[in-house]
Each structure stands twice: as structure tokens, then as C-alpha cells.
Amino acid sequence: MSFSRRDVLRLSAAAGLMVLASPFLRPGTALAEAFAAPPLPYAENALEPVISARTVSFHYGKHTLGYFTNANKLVADSPLTGKSLEEVFLAAGKDPKLTGIFNNAAQAWNHVFYWNGLAPGGGAPTGKLAKAVEASFGGLDGVKKALTEAAMGVFGSGWAWLVADAGGKLSVVKTGNAGNPLQEGLKPLWVIDVWEHAYYLDYQNRRADYVGGVLDKLVNWDFAAKNLG
């Protein structure tokens, strides 16, 4: 994946300067002992009126940061110490004994990917991504329809993803709970969170209104394009 924002934070620790890696480090990247959640790429009120500052405050400040806190605690006592966040959740997802690590590490990764995939103003895909969307979905309306159906088709909590396969063909998939398309060898390009905490303060049970608002006004197509490569 390619990202335009710096995802590595540095903090002073008692033992000296410790590098805290972003959840987007590729497998094999050198990693220190802990994961750090990147800050939001915009102000808490930047996504209004579709997503309120209150929702962003709770969703990022409580849920997203909570997953990072829990992942750090759980990984510190496991054989996965020193691996990237992506490596951690992919490995933990294959071991039933590491379900707690998987849930928190994958949710940490998923959430930061979600936040980076949103931007005020929305827009439309361009360039290579636009051509891929046209080829796979018949255009912007088609990909929005596919994402809406996937998001509304998640029973309970989960995610609706725009992904690319190894040949660059696009599709839309849904995952439950902490699931991630990387587990199936697919490249995530963009995602919408349909856990209730993503929208309940603003929309209560009206998931469709939240999904429609995000797809019409908040999709960061530049982010998706960079992930396509």
C-alpha cells in the first residue's frame, strides 16, 4: 500500500527514544515493542454533517485507541512481539488460541484504514482507479451500489470493503466483526465501518442513512487510488 501521511510516531521513553510503528507497516518491517495509533488526519468536526464530531470523538478516542491499548497488552505477552500489526493479526487469525490478539490487532488496523479512507467533500475516482471501477462495476454508481448492498448485508457488526485481487480486478466484499480481506489474499482499497458505534449516536438504527451519506460525501478516492497503486 501507499500512504500520503506519516504513520510513524516517536515518543520519549524512560529507556530512551522508542519508535512506535503505524499499523500500516508492511510485513517484515522492523518494529519496536509497541503499536501507536496515528492521529486523525482531520479535525473531529471535519466530517460533519454526515458524521458528527461527537461520534468521531467516541469512535476514535474510545474504540480505536482502545483496540491499540488492548493489542499492545496482549502482544507483549505473546510470541508475536516485534512483528508488524499486519503480521500480528494475520498470524493470530490462524490460531484459535490467539483470538483476543486477532480481534484487537485487526480492529486497530481496520479502524485506522477506515479513518484514512474518509475525507470531507467526497468526489469521484480518477485515473487508473476510475478505469478499474468502470471495468468492474460499470462506473461510480455501480461501485456505490455494490458497497451499499455489502454494508447493508452485514448481519450485526462488520465492514464493507472495496478490494483488488492479484490481477488488479476490483470487487466488494464484506467481513464480520474484525475480519479483513488480507486474510483472503485480497488488497483492501477502501472500507466503511458498519459496527453500530460508527453511526448509532447520529443515526440510531438507520444504517442506510449513514452508509448513503458516507458514500455520497466522504469517500477519499485518492486514498483508494494510492492503495490500488
Secondary structure by P-SEA (a helix, b strand, c coil): cccccccbbbbbccccbbbbbcccccccccccccccccccccccccccccccaaaaaaacccaaaaaaaaaaaaaaacccccccaaaaaaaaaacccaaaaaaaaaaaaaaaaaaaacccbbbbbccaaaaaaaaccccaaaaaaaaaaaaaacccccccccccccccccbbbbbccccccccccccccccccccccccccccccaaaaaaaaaaacccaaaaaaaaac
